Amino acid sequence: MNVLHFINNFFSDSAHWHGYDGIPTRLREHIQYSLIALAIAAAIGLPVGLLTGHTGRGGNTVAFIATAGRALPSFGLLVLMFVLLGLGLTPVMIPLVVLAVPPILVTTYEAVRSVDPSPVDAARGMGMAESRVLFQVELPVALPLILSGLRSAAIQIVSTATIAAYVSLGGLGRYIVDGLYQRNYEKVVGGATLVAVLALLALGFFWLVARFTVSPGVRRSAR
């Protein structure tokens, strides 16, 4: 039996569309976990990246945090947090946030640092406060790259949030973990397909956000 046959059998089975283990429920859980993790990571990475990028200080620290965050294995960190904290959402959020902070932090820092200094110097010469320089001059120009960092983090979170199933939570990872345990490969392939589709939808969402939030002039110069 090929993969397409597994996919067809999984999605054509009406039992997978109803109840606590139905696709709508598992999809909603997965999106919930992903949004919470992305919001926490953005709340950490964006302010720090904007501040360090604007001041030009802390670049080495940003690079160290990014390297350390990428080096930590998400599943290993999940197991450690589970041992220390027990069951619950927190052991899942910690590895997802640790995974997502580096791309947000690094791209935000690099985005602000790569802004042409001429308009920045001109804004300061006109007496603009540093906060206005950051948010009115640097941020609009840096926005495409900042959004790319958020997009990368979102896709990584969506793809990795399947680990929630290993600590008895829900989400699309439930199909993969339960399917492997039951030797039900239709469920495994179906769950993996849903995760891939959700990651593609996240990619499309950030494309739309960039389309409507980045000014046309900045888009053209970024090409």
Secondary structure, 3 states (H helix, E strand, C coil): CCHHHHHHHHHHCHHHHCCCCCHHHHHHHHHHHHHHHHHHHHHHHHHHHHHHHHHCCCHHHHHHHHHHHHHCCHHHHHHHHHHHHCCCCHHHHHHHHHHHHHHHHHHHHHHHHCCCHHHHHHHHHCCCCHHHHHHHHHHHHHHHHHHHHHHHHHHHHHHHHHHHHHHCCCCCHHHHHHHHHHCCHHHHHHHHHHHHHHHHHHHHHHHHHHHHHCCHHHHHHHC
